[in-house]
Amino acid sequence: MSKKKEVWDPLPREEVVKAVERKGPSRIPLVMAKWWGEGLCEQYGDRLRQFERFPEDVTFMGIPKFDTNAMNLSWESRDTGAYDSNYVIDDWGKLDEFIEKLPDPSRDPYFDELEEQVKRVRQRDLYLMNGWWGLFFETPWAIRGMQNLMVDYYVHPDEIHRLHSALCDLYCKSIHKAAEVLKPDGFWTSDDLGHQTQAMMRPEVFDEFLKPYYLRIGEALRAHGIHWWLHSCGNNTELLPALIDAGVKMFHPVQKHTMDEAAVARVYGDRLGFWSGFDVQHILQEGTPDEVRAEVRHLIDTLDRPDGGMCMAAGNGIVSGTPLENIEAFLHETLVYGKKHRQKYAG
């Protein structure tokens, strides 16, 4: 007879708050650790249900941003070919119309639809996260196309600031409306600001074109006591000081093989929390279960501090070809060792 496997309950909301605010959580929270990526569901199907006994300690709920397909623009976007070469605005002469037709998310009826979902989350005493993908780099590159955007920083700085300002107005309205209606604990968004070796732009370019608007987002969130969780792939090391200044509380993923997690923890660990992303490219796909467990322990030993400041996630979507036993080892070791690690600090 096989031994019945343990079922773990999600952490109460206050325990996740303790992890983010460094008030001594009881264990390391799992936040997007069961991120099923490309091809995984097709490969394993119902076999993935075995991981339902592992908790998701944060509930995610998307909130309105905007949909260019619903803006009734007087031109057609380019939406074929490579993702980074697609665009909405191919001529800055179209910017006025684009800004004029951006929606007001504070009037979106979808917020009313979310109220019942929020009630269920609150009844279960779970930490609630609202947000969307794409902020002031990913969204503008979708609007202008990657190549155009990189040139725009030097050739069309005024237009870039106008676009960013309009987007920031929209984002802040959505944040304020969510705070009023849904009262979330956290806000998540993304901007893939790095590639494998360095940031996508020099820090001075970030400071000129993105940081002013990041600061406004941080101010909007602080006004409501909402934690800021940011996903940014690649090597973000040079940009971390600016992100900290803007108010980012939890940073994901501290990508393996691009950032030095030990150095990042040493230099920034007193000012930044780590939403640590486990390496899905190599260790989770190619390692043994023992190697996976060893890496979990290494990340916790490196990034968790005596008062907290760490959550565990997948580094990105867990893709097909990843052994089920490795996913099991990743989730189980995070819970078991993460609790043991916290007990050590609690005395």
Stockholm file with secondary structure:
# STOCKHOLM 1.0

chainA/1-347         MSKKKEVWDPLPREEVVKAVERKGPSRIPLVMAKWWGEGLCEQYGDRLRQFERFPEDVTFMGIPKFDTNAMNLSWESRDTGAYDSNYVIDDWGKLDEFIEKLPDPSRDPYFDELEEQVKRVRQRDLYLMNGWWGLFFETPWAIRGMQNLMVDYYVHPDEIHRLHSALCDLYCKSIHKAAEVLKPDGFWTSDDLGHQTQAMMRPEVFDEFLKPYYLRIGEALRAHGIHWWLHSCGNNTELLPALIDAGVKMFHPVQKHTMDEAAVARVYGDRLGFWSGFDVQHILQEGTPDEVRAEVRHLIDTLDRPDGGMCMAAGNGIVSGTPLENIEAFLHETLVYGKKHRQKYAG
#=GR chainA/1-347 SS CCCCCCCCCCCCHHHHHHHHHTSCCSSCCBSSCSCBCTTHHHHHGGGGGGGGGSCCCEEEEECCCCCGGGSCCSSCCBCSSCGGGCBSCSSGGGHHHHHHTCCCGGGCTHHHHHHHHHHHHHHTTCEEEEECSCCSSHHHHHHHCHHHHHHHHHHCHHHHHHHHHHHHHHHHHHHHHHHHHTCCSEEEEECCCBCSSSBSSCHHHHHHHTHHHHHHHHHHHHHTTCEEEEECCSCCGGGHHHHHHHTCCEEECCCTTTSCHHHHHHHHTTTCEEEEEECTTTHHHHSCHHHHHHHHHHHHHHHCBTTBCEEEEESSCBCTTCCHHHHHHHHHHHHHHHHHHHHHHHC
#=GC SS_cons         CCCCCCCCCCCCHHHHHHHHHTSCCSSCCBSSCSCBCTTHHHHHGGGGGGGGGSCCCEEEEECCCCCGGGSCCSSCCBCSSCGGGCBSCSSGGGHHHHHHTCCCGGGCTHHHHHHHHHHHHHHTTCEEEEECSCCSSHHHHHHHCHHHHHHHHHHCHHHHHHHHHHHHHHHHHHHHHHHHHTCCSEEEEECCCBCSSSBSSCHHHHHHHTHHHHHHHHHHHHHTTCEEEEECCSCCGGGHHHHHHHTCCEEECCCTTTSCHHHHHHHHTTTCEEEEEECTTTHHHHSCHHHHHHHHHHHHHHHCBTTBCEEEEESSCBCTTCCHHHHHHHHHHHHHHHHHHHHHHHC
//
